[in-house]
Amino acid sequence: MTQTIETEMTARIAALDWPAVGASLDRVGWAVLPRLLSATECDDTAALYPQEDVFRSYVQMARHGFGRGEYRYFAYPLPRLVERLRGALYARLVSVANRWHERMGRDERFPADHGDYLARCHTAGQARPTPLLLQYGPGDYNCLHRDLYGAEVFPLQVAVLLSAPGTDFTGGEFVLTEQRPRMQSRAAVVPLGRGDAVIFAVNERPVAGSRGDYRVAMRHGVSELRSGQRHTLGIIFHDAA
């Protein structure tokens, strides 16, 4: 990742409407970051998938009942683009995470710097990197789930679509559900284009009610691909045990 590309990406992140992102996260539990990555960055990131030495593990979803498709967890050191994205997005989201924890009555607060938070994860025994690349083909899908890897959980995560809907693949929509207390679940299909990212709740989020804030449980997944191939970059801010 050259200095020019890194500078461009930093400027791109800074130019996003972060107050609107925070408002969307508070209102519905997710927010879209349009054109977070360029077409070249999408291609370069997706092209990492076959490179064995970049990753620490490989998962076939069907073997574990997770759905169909596959993914690979990156090894440390992370690719420069992934590392920079992870740190820069954390810095923008940590205030939302702390506000959510306060509203949900949780004592934990998160440090301003992502490196300091990773140190806390590693002290707690969560030292394996969690950013990942996912690959789907025709008939593949990802069951609704939560990405929890230990006691340390940052309440937000990010998925970046690296493929072009309607061109590289059809189907494969990003889906979120929320389970409201004493109510039926509600689903949302998040519209994403190539290079767009979605920020969403990992596990729970606060919702304002008539008697104060309450917690809503959220899960995410991907609907079945009808054709083509779909690659996604997942950025999780806590590490795994």
N, C-alpha and C positions, 0 to 999 in steps of 0.2 A: 504494500500500500504506500504509494508515494506521498510526499509532503503535500503536493498540490491537491491530490484526491482527498487526503485527510482533512485539509483546510476547507475544501468544498463541502465535505460531509458535515463538518462542525458548523459551518455557516448555514447549511440546510436545516440542521436541527434547531439552531438558534432562531431561525426565521419562522418556525412553526408557531401557531397561535396557542401557546401553552395555557393561558387562562381558559380558553374554550375547551381544550383537552381536559383540564381539571374539572370543568363544569360537566362535561359529558360523562366522565368517570363517576362523579358523584350522582349524576342523574340516572344512568342506566348501567354502569359498571364496565363500560368499554368505550374506546375512542379510536378513531382512525387517524393515522399520520399519513397523509397523501404524499406519494413520491419520495419516501424516505431514502430509498436507494435508486441509483441510476440503472439503466438497462445494462451497462457494462458491469457494474457492481453485482447485479443480480446474476448475470452469466458467470462471472468469475467465482462467485460464492457457490452456485450450483455445481460448477465444474470441480469443486473440491470433493464431491461425494465419492468418487472411486478411489481417492488417494488414501490408502490404508494408514499411512503414518501420521495423518492429521487427526485421527480419531482414537479414542480409548476403548470404545465398545460398539457393537452392532446388535440391533434388535429387530427381529421379525415379529410383527405385531400378532400374527395368527398363532404363533407358538405360545403366547401368553394370554390369549383371549382379549387382546387390546383392539382388535379389528383386523384389517388387512393392509399391507404396506410395510414399510421398513424405515428405520432411522438409525443415525449414528451420532453418538455423543463425542464432541470435540475433546481432545486431550489438551492439557497445558504444555507449553504456552499456546494460547488461542491464536488463530489467525488475526493479524493486526486489525482488519476491519471489524471482526466480531468483538475483539477486545475493546476497541474504541467505541463501538455502538453500545456495548454493555455498560461501560463507565459513564458515557455521556447521557444515556437515557436514565440510568439510575439517578444521576444528579438532578434531573428534571422531575423525577417521580417521587423522590424521597419525602418531599413535603406532603404529598397526597397520602403516601403510606403512613406517615406519622399522624396525620389528621384522621385517617380511617381507624387506626389503632386507638386513638383517644376516644373517638365516637363509639367504638365497639367495647370500650372498657378494658382494653388490653394494656398491660403495663409496659411492654417492650416498645422502645423507640429506636430508630435507625440512624446511624451516623451519616453525616453529610457526604463523606467520601466512600465510594464503593470498595476501595481497597481495605478500608477499616472494617467494613461490614464482612468482607470475605475472611479477614483475620478472625472475626468473631465466629463465623461458620466453622473455620478450620479448628479453632479451639474447642468447639462443640463436637468435633469428630466428623464434620461434613467438609471433606477436602477434595472431593471429586468434581470436576467441572460439569456443568449441566447444559450449557448451550449445545444445540443439536441441529442437524440437517435431517429433514424428513423427505422421503421419496414415495410417491403414489403412482400406480398405473391403473389401467382399466379395471373396475370392480373393487378397487381398494377404498378403504374408509378408516376413520379413526373413531373409536367409541368415545362417548362422553366420559371425561375423566378430570382429575386434578393432579397437578405436578407437585406432589409433596414428597420430600426426600429426607425428612428428619424434623427435629424440633424447631430449627431455624427456618422460618418461612417469610420471605418478602411477599407482601400481599398482591403484587402486580407483576405481570410478565408481558412479553411482546412476541408476536409472530409476524414475520415479514414474508409476503408472497413473492417468490422469485420467478414464477412462470406467468404467462399471459393467459387469462381466462378467454375461452372462445377461440384461441389460436393454438396454444400449447396443450390445452386440455378443456374438457367440458365436464360439468358437474363439479364435485369437490368444493362445495361451499363451506366456509367457516361458520360453525354453529355454536351458539352459547345458550345455556339454559340457566334459569334461576329458580330455586325452590323457596317460595315465600311461606312463612309460617301459617299453617292451617289453610293454605290455599293450593290450587293446582300449579304445577310448574309452568313457567313462561319461557318460550324460545325466541331467539333472535338469530337471523341470518345476516352476517356482516358482509357488505359488499366491498370487495377488494380488487384492485388492479395490480398489475405487475409493479413491484417496487413499493407498494403500499404496505403499511404495518398496522396492526391492531394491538392496542394495549388493553388488557382485560384483567379481571380479578382472578387470582390463582384459586382461591378457596371460598372466602366470604367477603362481603362488603357491607357497609352500613347503609341503612335506608331510614329516612326520617318518617316517623309515624305520629299519630295523634298523642301518644304517650312517651314520645322521645324516640331515639334511634333504636333500631333492632337489626339483627344480622340476617342476611340472605345468603344462602349457599349457592355457589355457581360452579358449573362444569362447562367444558368446552370440547369440541370434536370437529370432525370433517365428514361431510356427507360423501356418498359413493361417487367415485369418478366414473363417468360414462365413456370417456375416451382420452387418449393422450397420456402425458406425464406431468406431474405437479411436484415442484420442489418448494420447500418452506424452510426458512431459518427461524429457529426458536431461541429466544433469549430469556433465560431464567436467571434471576439475580442471586438466589441462594445456591450454594453448592450441595452436593449429595453425600450422605454417609457411605 
